[in-house]
Amino acid sequence: MFDDDVLKVGSNEMELVDFRILKEEDGNVYEGIYGVNVAKVREIIKIPKLTELPGVPPYIEGIFDLRGVVIPVVNLAKWMKINEPAAENLKPRVVITEFSDILIGFIVHEAKRIRRISWNDIEPASFVSGMGSLDKSQITGVTRIENDEVLLILDLESVVQELGIYQPNVEADNQVIDKISGTALILDDSLTARKLVHDALMRMGLRVIEAKDGIEGVQKLNEMYDAYGKDLSKELKIIISDVEMPKMDGFHFAANIKEDERFVDIPIVFNSSISDHFSELRGKEAGGEAYLTKFDAAIFYKEISKVIKSHVKIAE
C-alpha cells in the first residue's frame, strides 16, 4: 500500500495519509483536510458490515471482525461534532490504525493520498488560530500544503484515551521499584503523555525536566551542560522521547545528540504509540537503548531501570 522509499533515520520527515472530512453548514458543503501518520495505518478498506454496541459513545458506529480480530469503528465526523452531508456526497472508507498494539478503525469521507512532510513545516496546534470551533486538543499539528490550504494532523490517540484504553495499572501500582537518584529529560508534545511519564519517573526517585519537542529538548540539554559541564552524564541518567513531535521528531533529535560528544553517553529510550516493528528498528538505528509502546507502567519501570543501571555499570 505504501511507498517502498522508506524514510531515513534523522531525516526529520514523516509520511501522512491525507483524508477528508466533509461538513454541511447553511446548505453548503465544506471539505476539511486531515492527516495521520502512515506508521499508524495498517490498511484502508470499504466500510464493512458493523455490529452495533449498546451503551457506547455515539461516535462508535460498531465493531467488525477483521481476519479474526474484533475492531471498534469510530465515526470521525461524529467524534469531532461535525454535521455530515448527505451520503451521496461521500466516498467513505475505514482507516485501520494501530495505537499502542490496539487496532481501531476510523470512518473518513474520502482517503486521498500519501504525503511526505518535514516536521520543520508542522506547527503545534496551540500556536495556530483560525480553526473555528474545532477543539485544539484533537489536533497535534498543522501544516500548509498546495494552494495555501491547511492540513490538520489529528490526535487520534485522544480517542484511545476517551475509550479508556490507557487505564491505571494495578500491577505497576503494587510493584516494588528501586529508587534511582538523578535527573531524567522527557520529550513529548502531549501534555497527557508527559504527565504519565513524569509521574512514573518521580515514583522512581528521579527529578524530571520536560520538553515539548526535539528543538526544546536540545535547548534543555544545552542548559544542563552549562550547569554541569562534563559531569552531565552523572546527573542526567536518561532521556525519554516521543517519536512524533512538531519541528523536530524523536528520531532526528536522537540522531543529532548522538553525534554530539557532550551527550553521546546519555541513554535514550523512545516511548511512542507507534507500535510497528519498522519504528523499533529506526529507534535502534537512531541510537535508542529501547523502544517502548505507550503506556504500560509495569514494563516502563522495568525497562527504564534496566537501561539506567546498565549505563551506571558502564560508567564505573
C-alpha positions as CSV (number, residue, x, y, z in Angstrom):
1,M,0.0,0.0,0.0
2,F,2.8,2.4,0.9
3,D,5.9,3.7,-0.8
4,D,8.9,1.4,-0.6
5,D,11.2,4.5,-0.4
6,V,11.3,4.4,3.4
7,L,12.3,7.4,5.4
8,K,15.8,7.6,6.7
9,V,16.6,8.0,10.4
10,G,17.4,11.6,11.2
11,S,15.6,12.9,8.0
12,N,13.1,14.7,10.3
13,E,10.3,13.8,7.8
14,M,7.1,11.8,8.2
15,E,4.6,10.3,5.8
16,L,0.9,11.1,6.2
17,V,-2.3,9.5,4.9
18,D,-4.3,12.5,3.6
19,F,-8.0,12.1,4.1
20,R,-11.0,14.3,4.0
21,I,-14.0,15.0,6.3
22,L,-16.9,17.0,4.8
23,K,-19.1,19.4,6.8
24,E,-22.5,20.7,5.8
25,E,-23.3,24.2,7.0
26,D,-26.1,26.6,5.9
27,G,-26.7,24.4,2.9
28,N,-23.1,24.4,1.8
29,V,-20.6,21.6,1.9
30,Y,-17.0,22.3,3.1
31,E,-14.0,20.0,2.9
32,G,-11.6,19.5,5.8
33,I,-8.2,18.2,5.1
34,Y,-6.7,15.9,7.7
35,G,-3.8,13.5,8.1
36,V,-2.5,10.6,10.2
37,N,1.0,9.2,10.4
38,V,1.4,6.3,7.9
39,A,3.3,4.3,10.6
40,K,0.0,4.1,12.5
41,V,-2.1,2.9,9.5
42,R,-2.4,-0.8,8.8
43,E,-4.8,-0.6,5.8
44,I,-7.7,1.3,4.3
45,I,-10.9,-0.6,3.5
46,K,-14.5,0.0,2.4
47,I,-17.0,0.2,5.3
48,P,-17.8,-3.4,6.4
49,K,-21.0,-4.7,7.9
50,L,-20.9,-3.4,11.5
51,T,-22.4,-4.8,14.7
52,E,-23.8,-2.1,16.9
53,L,-22.9,-2.0,20.6
54,P,-25.3,-0.8,23.3
55,G,-24.1,1.8,25.9
56,V,-21.2,3.2,23.9
57,P,-20.5,6.8,22.9
58,P,-22.4,7.9,19.8
59,Y,-19.3,8.3,17.7
60,I,-18.7,4.5,17.9
61,E,-20.5,3.0,14.9
62,G,-19.9,-0.6,16.0
63,I,-17.5,-3.4,15.7
64,F,-16.5,-5.9,13.0
65,D,-14.2,-8.9,12.6
66,L,-11.1,-8.4,10.5
67,R,-9.3,-11.7,9.9
68,G,-10.1,-12.9,13.4
69,V,-9.6,-9.6,15.3
70,V,-12.6,-7.6,16.6
71,I,-12.1,-4.0,15.8
72,P,-14.2,-1.0,17.0
73,V,-15.0,1.6,14.4
74,V,-15.2,5.3,15.2
75,N,-17.0,7.9,13.1
76,L,-14.5,10.8,13.0
77,A,-17.1,13.3,11.9
78,K,-19.3,12.5,15.0
79,W,-16.2,12.5,17.2
80,M,-15.3,16.0,16.0
81,K,-19.0,17.0,16.3
82,I,-19.2,17.8,12.6
83,N,-22.6,17.8,10.7
84,E,-22.2,15.3,7.9
85,P,-23.6,16.0,4.4
86,A,-25.9,13.5,2.6
87,A,-24.4,10.1,2.0
88,E,-24.4,10.5,-1.8
89,N,-21.7,13.2,-1.4
90,L,-19.4,10.9,0.4
91,K,-16.8,8.2,-0.6
92,P,-16.4,6.7,2.9
93,R,-13.6,4.5,3.9
94,V,-12.4,2.9,7.1
95,V,-8.7,3.7,8.0
96,I,-7.5,0.8,10.2
97,T,-4.9,2.1,12.6
98,E,-2.8,0.6,15.3
99,F,-2.1,2.5,18.5
100,S,-0.2,1.0,21.4
101,D,-0.8,-2.5,20.0
102,I,-4.5,-1.9,19.6
103,L,-6.4,-1.9,16.3
104,I,-9.1,0.8,15.8
105,G,-11.0,1.8,12.6
106,F,-11.8,5.4,11.7
107,I,-14.5,6.3,9.2
108,V,-13.4,9.1,6.9
109,H,-15.3,10.6,3.9
110,E,-12.5,10.1,1.4
111,A,-8.9,8.8,1.5
112,K,-6.8,10.9,-0.9
113,R,-3.1,10.1,-1.0
114,I,0.2,9.7,0.9
115,R,2.1,12.9,1.6
116,R,5.7,13.3,2.8
117,I,6.1,16.3,5.0
118,S,9.1,17.7,7.0
119,W,8.4,18.1,10.8
120,N,10.0,21.6,10.3
121,D,6.9,22.6,8.4
122,I,4.5,21.4,11.1
123,E,3.3,23.9,13.7
124,P,1.8,22.8,17.0
125,A,-1.9,23.4,17.1
126,S,-1.6,25.6,20.2
127,F,0.2,28.2,18.1
128,V,-2.3,28.3,15.2
129,S,-5.5,30.3,15.2
130,G,-8.5,30.2,12.8
131,M,-9.5,26.6,13.3
132,G,-13.1,27.6,14.1
133,S,-14.9,25.6,16.7
134,L,-12.6,22.6,16.4
135,D,-11.1,21.6,19.7
136,K,-7.3,22.1,19.5
137,S,-6.8,19.2,21.9
138,Q,-7.9,17.0,18.9
139,I,-5.1,18.3,16.8
140,T,-1.3,17.5,17.1
141,G,-0.1,19.7,14.3
142,V,-0.9,21.9,11.4
143,T,0.9,22.3,8.0
144,R,0.3,24.2,4.8
145,I,0.0,22.3,1.5
146,E,-0.6,23.3,-2.1
147,N,-2.9,26.2,-2.9
148,D,-2.2,27.6,0.5
149,E,-4.6,25.0,2.1
150,V,-4.2,23.8,5.6
151,L,-3.8,20.1,6.7
152,L,-4.6,19.3,10.3
153,I,-2.9,16.3,11.9
154,L,-5.5,14.6,14.1
155,D,-4.7,13.4,17.5
156,L,-6.4,10.0,17.2
157,E,-4.8,8.9,20.4
158,S,-7.2,11.1,22.3
159,V,-10.0,8.8,21.0
160,V,-8.0,5.9,22.5
161,Q,-7.9,7.8,25.8
162,E,-11.6,8.5,25.7
163,L,-12.3,4.8,25.2
164,G,-10.4,4.1,28.4
165,I,-7.6,2.1,27.0
166,Y,-4.9,3.9,29.0
167,Q,-6.1,2.7,32.4
168,P,-4.2,2.8,35.7
169,N,-2.1,-0.4,36.0
170,V,-2.8,-2.1,39.4
171,E,0.2,-4.4,39.0
172,A,2.5,-1.4,38.5
173,D,1.0,0.5,41.5
174,N,1.9,-2.5,43.7
175,Q,5.3,-3.0,42.1
176,V,8.4,-2.6,44.3
177,I,10.5,0.0,42.5
178,D,14.2,0.5,43.0
179,K,14.9,4.2,43.8
180,I,17.2,6.0,41.4
181,S,18.8,9.4,42.0
182,G,19.5,12.0,39.4
183,T,17.5,13.7,36.6
184,A,15.5,12.5,33.6
185,L,14.6,14.5,30.5
186,I,11.2,13.9,28.9
187,L,10.3,14.9,25.3
188,D,6.7,14.7,24.3
189,D,4.2,17.2,22.7
190,S,1.3,15.6,24.5
191,L,0.6,17.0,28.0
192,T,-1.2,13.8,28.9
193,A,1.7,11.6,27.9
194,R,4.2,13.9,29.7
195,K,2.2,13.6,32.9
196,L,2.1,9.8,32.7
197,V,5.9,9.6,32.2
198,H,6.6,12.4,34.7
199,D,4.7,10.7,37.5
200,A,6.3,7.3,36.8
201,L,9.8,8.8,36.9
202,M,9.1,10.7,40.0
203,R,8.0,7.5,41.6
204,M,11.3,6.1,40.7
205,G,13.0,8.9,42.6
206,L,14.2,10.9,39.6
207,R,13.9,14.7,39.1
208,V,12.2,15.4,35.8
209,I,12.8,18.1,33.2
210,E,10.2,18.4,30.3
211,A,10.4,19.5,26.7
212,K,7.6,19.7,24.1
213,D,9.7,18.7,21.0
214,G,13.2,17.9,19.8
215,I,14.2,21.6,19.5
216,E,13.3,22.4,23.1
217,G,14.9,19.1,24.1
218,V,18.2,20.3,22.6
219,Q,17.8,23.6,24.4
220,K,17.3,21.8,27.7
221,L,20.4,19.7,27.1
222,N,22.5,22.8,26.4
223,E,21.2,24.4,29.6
224,M,22.0,21.4,31.6
225,Y,25.5,21.2,30.1
226,D,26.1,24.8,31.1
227,A,25.2,23.9,34.6
228,Y,27.0,20.5,35.0
229,G,29.7,20.6,32.3
230,K,31.5,17.2,31.8
231,D,29.7,15.8,34.8
232,L,26.3,16.0,33.0
233,S,26.2,12.3,32.3
234,K,26.5,11.6,36.0
235,E,23.4,13.8,36.7
236,L,21.2,13.2,33.6
237,K,20.5,9.5,33.9
238,I,18.2,9.1,30.9
239,I,16.3,10.8,28.1
240,I,12.8,9.5,27.2
241,S,11.5,10.8,23.9
242,D,8.3,10.5,21.9
243,V,8.7,9.9,18.2
244,E,6.0,12.2,16.7
245,M,6.7,15.8,17.6
246,P,6.4,19.1,15.6
247,K,9.5,20.9,14.5
248,M,11.9,18.0,15.3
249,D,10.8,14.4,15.7
250,G,12.3,12.0,18.2
251,F,14.5,10.1,15.7
252,H,16.0,13.3,14.4
253,F,16.6,14.6,17.9
254,A,18.3,11.3,18.9
255,A,20.5,11.1,15.8
256,N,21.7,14.7,16.4
257,I,22.6,14.3,20.0
258,K,24.4,11.0,19.4
259,E,26.7,13.0,17.1
260,D,27.5,15.5,19.9
261,E,30.3,14.3,22.2
262,R,28.8,16.2,25.1
263,F,25.7,14.0,25.1
264,V,26.7,10.7,23.4
265,D,26.9,8.8,26.7
266,I,23.4,9.7,27.9
267,P,21.0,6.8,27.1
268,I,17.8,7.5,25.1
269,V,14.6,5.4,25.3
270,F,11.7,6.0,22.8
271,N,8.2,6.0,24.2
272,S,5.6,6.1,21.4
273,S,2.1,4.9,20.5
274,I,3.5,3.8,17.1
275,S,3.9,0.0,17.7
276,D,5.2,-1.3,14.3
277,H,8.4,-3.2,14.0
278,F,9.9,-0.8,11.5
279,S,9.7,2.1,14.0
280,E,11.5,-0.1,16.6
281,L,14.3,-0.6,14.1
282,R,14.5,3.1,13.3
283,G,14.7,3.8,17.0
284,K,17.7,1.5,17.4
285,E,19.4,3.0,14.3
286,A,18.9,6.5,15.8
287,G,20.8,5.4,18.9
288,G,17.9,4.4,21.2
289,E,18.6,1.9,24.0
290,A,14.9,0.7,24.0
291,Y,11.6,1.3,22.3
292,L,8.5,1.3,24.5
293,T,4.9,1.4,23.4
294,K,2.7,3.8,25.4
295,F,1.8,3.1,28.1
296,D,2.3,0.0,30.3
297,A,3.7,1.3,33.6
298,A,5.0,-2.1,34.8
299,I,7.1,-2.5,31.6
300,F,8.1,1.1,31.7
301,Y,9.5,0.8,35.3
302,K,11.4,-2.4,34.4
303,E,13.0,-1.2,31.1
304,I,13.9,2.3,32.4
305,S,15.5,0.9,35.5
306,K,17.4,-1.7,33.4
307,V,18.7,0.9,31.0
308,I,19.9,3.3,33.7
309,K,21.6,0.6,35.7
310,S,23.4,-0.8,32.7
311,H,24.8,2.7,31.9
312,V,25.9,3.2,35.5
313,K,27.9,0.0,35.4
314,I,29.5,1.0,32.1
315,A,30.4,4.4,33.6
316,E,32.0,2.7,36.6
